[in-house]
Amino acid sequence: HGLKSPIVDAILSKWTDDSNTQSALVKWIESILNGDSSDDSPSLKLSGLDHQIRDGFIMHVLPLLLLRKDIHVHVTSRAHRQTTYDMAVSISQSVKGSTDMDNNR
C-alpha cells in the first residue's frame, strides 16, 4: 500500500482530527520519498499515541520511508505511565450541626 491508501488514511484519522496536521505529516514523508536530503529533514516526534496508533505507524506508515534505499530509518518508542486516582465518597448523618469534612489523601 501507499501513502494515500485507506489504511494509512485510517491511521492518520485516528491519530488526529486536524487535517492540517495530517497533511503536514504526509508532506514530511513525501519530501523524504522525493529525495530530500536526510540532513535537511527535521526529526519527526509524535506524542501521546495509544498503542494501536503507535503500532499502525510502525507497521503501515513508517515502512513507506524504506522505499528509499539510501537512508536509514531509526524509530524509538517509549511508554509513559500516568498516575490516576480512585475516589470513594460515603455519606453519613452528621453529628448535630457539624460540617467538617474527613479528608484522607
C-alpha positions as CSV (number, residue, x, y, z in Angstrom):
1,H,0.0,0.0,0.0
2,G,1.0,3.6,-0.4
3,L,0.8,6.8,1.5
4,K,-2.7,7.6,0.1
5,S,-4.1,4.1,0.9
6,P,-7.2,3.7,3.0
7,I,-5.3,2.0,5.9
8,V,-2.8,4.9,6.1
9,D,-5.7,7.4,6.0
10,A,-7.5,5.5,8.8
11,I,-4.4,5.6,11.0
12,L,-3.9,9.3,10.4
13,S,-7.6,10.0,11.1
14,K,-7.4,8.1,14.4
15,W,-4.1,9.9,15.2
16,T,-5.6,13.4,14.9
17,D,-8.8,15.1,13.6
18,D,-6.7,18.0,12.4
19,S,-6.5,17.7,8.7
20,N,-3.6,20.3,8.6
21,T,-1.6,18.1,11.0
22,Q,-2.3,15.0,8.8
23,S,-1.3,16.9,5.7
24,A,1.9,18.1,7.3
25,L,2.9,14.6,8.2
26,V,2.1,13.4,4.6
27,K,4.2,16.2,3.2
28,W,7.1,15.3,5.5
29,I,7.0,11.7,4.3
30,E,6.6,12.8,0.6
31,S,9.5,15.2,0.8
32,I,11.8,12.4,2.0
33,L,10.4,9.9,-0.6
34,N,11.0,12.6,-3.3
35,G,14.7,12.7,-2.5
36,D,15.1,15.5,0.1
37,S,18.4,15.1,2.0
38,S,18.0,13.3,5.3
39,D,20.2,16.1,6.7
40,D,17.6,18.7,5.7
41,S,14.6,16.8,7.1
42,P,13.7,17.5,10.7
43,S,13.1,14.6,13.0
44,L,9.5,13.5,13.5
45,K,8.2,13.3,17.0
46,L,4.7,12.0,17.7
47,S,3.5,12.3,21.3
48,G,0.6,10.9,23.2
49,L,-0.1,7.9,20.9
50,D,-2.0,4.9,22.2
51,H,-0.6,1.5,21.4
52,Q,-2.9,1.0,18.4
53,I,-1.9,4.2,16.7
54,R,1.8,3.6,17.5
55,D,1.6,0.1,16.0
56,G,-0.2,1.5,13.0
57,F,2.5,3.9,12.3
58,I,5.2,1.3,12.8
59,M,3.5,-1.3,10.6
60,H,1.9,0.8,7.9
61,V,3.2,4.4,7.7
62,L,6.8,4.5,8.6
63,P,7.9,1.5,6.4
64,L,7.0,3.6,3.4
65,L,10.2,5.5,4.2
66,L,12.1,2.3,3.4
67,L,11.2,2.7,-0.2
68,R,14.2,4.9,-0.3
69,K,17.2,2.6,-0.1
70,D,19.8,5.3,0.6
71,I,18.5,6.3,4.0
72,H,18.5,4.7,7.4
73,V,15.2,5.0,9.4
74,H,15.6,4.7,13.2
75,V,12.4,4.6,15.3
76,T,12.3,4.6,19.1
77,S,9.2,4.4,21.3
78,R,8.7,4.7,25.0
79,A,5.8,4.2,27.3
80,H,4.5,6.9,29.6
81,R,3.0,5.9,32.8
82,Q,0.3,8.1,34.1
83,T,-0.9,8.2,37.7
84,T,-4.6,8.0,38.2
85,Y,-6.7,8.2,41.3
86,D,-9.7,6.3,42.6
87,M,-12.1,8.1,44.9
88,A,-14.7,6.8,47.3
89,V,-17.3,9.0,48.8
90,S,-19.6,8.0,51.6
91,I,-22.4,9.9,53.2
92,S,-23.4,9.6,56.8
93,Q,-25.6,11.6,59.2
94,S,-23.5,14.3,60.8
95,V,-23.4,14.9,64.5
96,K,-25.6,17.9,65.3
97,G,-24.5,20.8,63.1
98,S,-21.0,19.5,62.3
99,T,-19.9,20.3,58.7
100,D,-16.3,19.0,58.9
101,M,-15.1,17.0,56.0
102,D,-13.0,13.9,56.6
103,N,-10.3,14.3,54.0
104,N,-7.9,11.4,53.6
105,R,-5.4,11.8,50.8
